[in-house]
Amino acid sequence: MSLFITCPVESVERASAFYAALGWTYNPAMSDENVACFAIAPEQYLMLGTREMYARVGGTEALVGDADTPSKVTVSFDLPSREAVDALVEAAGAAGGRIGDIDDYDFMYQRQFDDPDGYHYSPFWMRPDEAPTA
């Protein structure tokens, strides 16, 4: 199954520069002046569309906010190491993202960042051989 996460953005060019700085792979075949596609992982994609384009798809006009009021979801994904989590979050900060909290649990290391359009990401690393505690 393929997964596509679509986000309305203020500027496709600015958003593309941010995600390229994270090292995510731009897919020109699925992009044009109104939308940019980035591969996050095999069969997982982030689509960054102009607010106008997003509003035309599926009657979502009421869902289109701005950098202070986007649709609030947290996109969480695992990375292979604690260092990979730190590297991604630091790249997000250097590219203009807002860095959030660090959660360092017995079983998981997790950090937070928002992109320039206000979308929230929470990359994490699960410690091997650790089970979550209640």
MOVENVEN-V549693 format. One record per residue. N is the residue number from 1. RES is the residue in one letter. PHI is phi as a letter, one per 30 degrees, with the letter a starting at -180 (none if undefined). PSI is psi in whole degrees, -180 to 180 (999 if undefined). Layout:
N_RES_PHI_PSI / N_RES_PHI_PSI
This chain:
1_M_none_135 / 2_S_c_148 / 3_L_b_129 / 4_F_b_125 / 5_I_c_121 / 6_T_c_129 / 7_C_b_131 / 8_P_d_139 / 9_V_b_156 / 10_E_d_-43 / 11_S_b_118 / 12_V_d_-38 / 13_E_d_-47 / 14_R_d_-45 / 15_A_d_-40 / 16_S_d_-41 / 17_A_d_-39 / 18_F_d_-50 / 19_Y_d_-30 / 20_A_d_-37 / 21_A_d_-23 / 22_L_d_-10 / 23_G_i_11 / 24_W_d_149 / 25_T_d_119 / 26_Y_d_136 / 27_N_c_96 / 28_P_d_-27 / 29_A_d_-24 / 30_M_c_22 / 31_S_b_156 / 32_D_a_-163 / 33_E_d_-15 / 34_N_c_-12 / 35_V_a_142 / 36_A_b_137 / 37_C_c_132 / 38_F_b_133 / 39_A_d_127 / 40_I_c_-42 / 41_A_a_173 / 42_P_e_126 / 43_E_i_19 / 44_Q_b_124 / 45_Y_b_148 / 46_L_c_124 / 47_M_c_124 / 48_L_c_107 / 49_G_c_153 / 50_T_e_154 / 51_R_e_-37 / 52_E_d_-45 / 53_M_d_-46 / 54_Y_e_-42 / 55_A_d_-26 / 56_R_d_-15 / 57_V_c_114 / 58_G_i_25 / 59_G_i_44 / 60_T_c_17 / 61_E_e_-42 / 62_A_d_-15 / 63_L_c_-9 / 64_V_d_112 / 65_G_c_-148 / 66_D_b_-167 / 67_A_d_-26 / 68_D_c_-18 / 69_T_b_55 / 70_P_d_170 / 71_S_e_125 / 72_K_c_114 / 73_V_b_159 / 74_T_c_126 / 75_V_c_110 / 76_S_c_143 / 77_F_a_151 / 78_D_d_150 / 79_L_b_163 / 80_P_d_-12 / 81_S_a_164 / 82_R_d_-41 / 83_E_d_-36 / 84_A_d_-38 / 85_V_d_-50 / 86_D_e_-43 / 87_A_d_-43 / 88_L_d_-45 / 89_V_d_-40 / 90_E_d_-39 / 91_A_d_-39 / 92_A_d_-43 / 93_G_d_-43 / 94_A_d_-27 / 95_A_d_4 / 96_G_j_5 / 97_G_d_164 / 98_R_c_124 / 99_I_d_137 / 100_G_c_-149 / 101_D_d_163 / 102_I_c_130 / 103_D_c_118 / 104_D_b_92 / 105_Y_c_170 / 106_D_e_-34 / 107_F_c_-11 / 108_M_a_145 / 109_Y_c_127 / 110_Q_b_141 / 111_R_b_169 / 112_Q_b_145 / 113_F_a_155 / 114_D_c_142 / 115_D_d_175 / 116_P_d_-18 / 117_D_c_3 / 118_G_j_7 / 119_Y_d_139 / 120_H_c_130 / 121_Y_b_146 / 122_S_b_76 / 123_P_d_147 / 124_F_b_164 / 125_W_b_124 / 126_M_d_128 / 127_R_d_133 / 128_P_d_147 / 129_D_i_19 / 130_E_c_134 / 131_A_c_142 / 132_P_e_143 / 133_T_c_146 / 134_A_d_999
